[in-house]
Amino acid sequence: MKPPAIRMSNLWIPAFLLLFCTACEQEYLPGLEGSLVGHVLSFDIYGFLQDRHDAIGVTAFGVEESFHTRTTPEGRFEFRHLPAGTYEIRLEKKGYGTLKHYGVQHLGGRPTLLLQNASGNPGYFYLYEIHVPDIKKVSLEDNFFLHIALDLPEERHPNQIHFFLLASEQAGFLPGEATLYNELHPYYSEEDGEYVAAWDLRGRGVSAGSTLYLRMGFYTRVESWFQQGINFGQYESVDQYMDLETGELILPNLGPLTEEFQIIYE
């Protein structure tokens, strides 16, 4: 299932995602081979690091052929004797968002370490479990605070929960017909038992008394920057990508859009 696309104008995009090597041409030696090595960490729907990261399928797509391998329980993968060239790396596992990484230049000879930082340490690809949220109710308080009553398994309430919200004054709208787009990062209100996010509609063409129809997608990010002895802030990481054909930012673990909800903008 293709996740909903994100409009670039609504999100801050890390600069490194825009730096594809399509303009960089390097000369490859015919017949030269070598290892290409990377590491993947998998996270549950709450953004917590899982204990094992195996059985993740990794494919390297070249110009003429593709190569496939799988990760170890530690999340390491290696393509041995990979011919020199430029590759697209794709990481997949059932129940998780598919992650793509373009423009990988593999020169052969010495091993190519993916996402290597200035200190020579390899970085991580992050693969998140996809969850379709069970949203019970959506309401708007004081024309500003959006309340979202959400049921999650195990009754845990992650801090790094995000909603990608689409809205329209037209009932039954399709995603491409939405007139309002927002990425919301709410907090969990213990008092209300709901997630609450600021949603400022002033100056956005919404008139008082208007009925708004909403649909939302749900995704999480790393819940804590230090888990199981890993300080994620010390490593390069990739958990989203820019679609080269459409120019849209893809959040792989953004689940399917919810059913339609209705609120009144007073």
N, C-alpha and C positions, 0 to 999 in steps of 0.2 A: 504494500500500500504506500503510495507516495504521500509523504507528510505535507500538510499545508505549507505554502511558501510564505516567506516573511518579506515584507517590503523593506528595502534597505533604508529608506528615509526615516523609518520609525525606530531604528535600533542603532546603538553604537556598535561598530564592527572593528575588531582588532585589526591593526594595519597588516599584520603578517598574513592574514587570510587573503589579502588582495595582491600579495606579491607572488604571483605564479611565474614560473621560469620560462614561459612561452617565448619571451623575447631574448632569452639567453641561449645561445647556441654553443655547444661544446662538441669537440671532435671525439668520437668514439673509435676505439681501435677494433676492427673487425675480429670477431671470434673471441674477444676478451670476456672472461667470466669471473664471477666472484659472488660473495654472500651479500645479501641485503637483510638487515636485522632490525627488528622493531619490538616495541613492548606495548601491551594493551592492559588497561585496568577496567574492570566492569563494576558497575554500581547498580543498586536496586532502585526501585521507584522513589525512594526517599532521599537518594543521593549518598547512601552509605556504601562504603567499599565492601565488596564481597570477598569471601575467603579464597575462592578459586576463580581463575580466569581462563580456564581451558575450554576447548571445543569451540573456540571462535574461529570461523573460517576467514582466511585472509587470501585475497586474490590480487596478483600483480598483472595488470593489463598492459601489454606492450603494443607496438604498432602492428605486429603480425601474429603474435600468439600471446596466450595468457598462462600464468603459473599459479598453483594453488598450494596452500599449506594450512596448518592449524596451530593454535597457540598451545603452550604448555600450561600446567596449573598455575605457574607464576606469571603467565601472560606474555611470555617471550615467543616470538616467531622468527623463523629464518628461512630465506630462500637460498639454497645452496646452488652454486654453479649457475647463477642467473646471468644471462647475456647482458652486456652493457647496453644501455638505452634509457629512454624516458618512459616512466610508468605511472599509471593510475593505481593507487592502492585502495582496495575496498575491504572493509571489515564487516562481517555479518554473523549474527547468531539469532536463532528463533526467539521472538519475544523482546528483542532489543532493536534499537534504531540502527539502521545501516549507515556507516560512516565512510566517506570517500575522501581521498587525499590526492590531489593532482600534482603533476609536474615533478615527480621524483626523478632526479637524475642519478643514474647508477653507472659509474664509469668502469666497474669491474676491477679486477686485481685485488686491491685492499677492500675489506668489508665496508659497505655503506651503512652507517648507523642513522636511522631515521630520527628526526627531531633533536639532533645533537645540539647542545648549547655551547656557549663560548668556552666552558670549562671542560668540554669533551664528554659530558655526561649525556646519555640518551634520554629523551623525553618519553611521554606516554600519550597514546591515544586513549580517550575515554569513551566507553560504550555504556549507555544507560538503558535500563529496562523501561519499556513503554507501558504506560498505564492509562486506561480510559477512566476518567474520574466519574464517580457517581455523585453528581451535583443535585442536591435536593431542592435548593431555593436560591434565587438571586434577588436582592433588593437594593434600592438606592436610598441612602440616608442623607438628608440635607442637600440634595442635589450634588453631592461630592464624594461620599464614601460608599463604595460598592461592597456589599456584604455577600459572601458566597458560602453557603452551607454545603459542606463537602464531606462525604463518607470515604475514608481510606481504610484499607486492611490494617488490622492490628491497632487501630486507633492511635497511630503515631501522627505527629504534626510537624513535618519538616519545615525548616526555616528557609530553605532555598527553593521553595515552590514558586513557579511562574505560570501565569495564564496569558495566552495570546488571544486577545479579545477582538471579535469582529462585530460590528453593529450596523443596523440600517433602520430606517423608518418604514421599510417595506417588509411585511410579513412574508415568510417563506423565501427569503433572499438566498442566493448562492454565494459562496465565498468571494468570488470575483466581483459581486455586485455590492459588497459592503462599502459603506461611505465613511466609516470610522474604524481605525485600526489602533490598537494599543497593546503594549506589553506591560502587564501588571505584575508587580512583585509584592504580594500582600503579606501581612503579618497575621499570626493566629491570635485571636482574642479569646482568652480563657473565659472572660465574662460572658461573651455572646455565644461561645462555642462555634464560631465561624471565622473564616478568613476575611480580612478587611483590607481594601486597597483604595488609595486616593485615585479618583477618576474625574479630572477637571474637564468639563464640557464647555466652559465659557469660551466664547469666540470661535466655536467650531460649527456654527450654523444650526444648532439645535434650539428650537423655539420652545418656550414655556408651554406645558400641556401636551408636548409631543409624546407619542408612544414609541419606544425604542425596542427593537428586537435584537437579542444578543445570542451569539454562539461563541464557544471558547474551546481552545486546545490547552492541554496541560503538559508541563514538563518540569523537571527538577535539574539542579546543578549539584556539584559536590557540597554535601551538607557541612562538612568541617574540613578545614585545610590541613589538619593533622589527624590521620587515621592509621591505625595499625603500624605505627612507627614511620610512616611516610609523611614528609612535609611537602605537600603538593606545590607550595609556592616556590620551591627551589628548582622546579623542572619545567621545561617547555611542555605544553599540552595542546591537543587538538580535539574538540568535541563537536564541531560544526564545520560547514564548508560552503563555498560559493558555487552554485550551479553554473558551469561554464556556458551553457546554452542560453539560459534565461537571465543570468546575472543576479539571481535571487539567493538570499541567504537561507540555507537549509539547516534546521535544528532537527537532527535525526530522531530524537526521542519525543518530539512533539506529537502527541497522540491524535487520533481522529477527533474532529470537532464534535462538541456535545449537541444535544437537541437544542431547539430554540427556546429562549426565555424572554419574558416581556417585562419591561419596567416603564414607569411614567416619569418623565422629566418635568418637574413642577416649576 
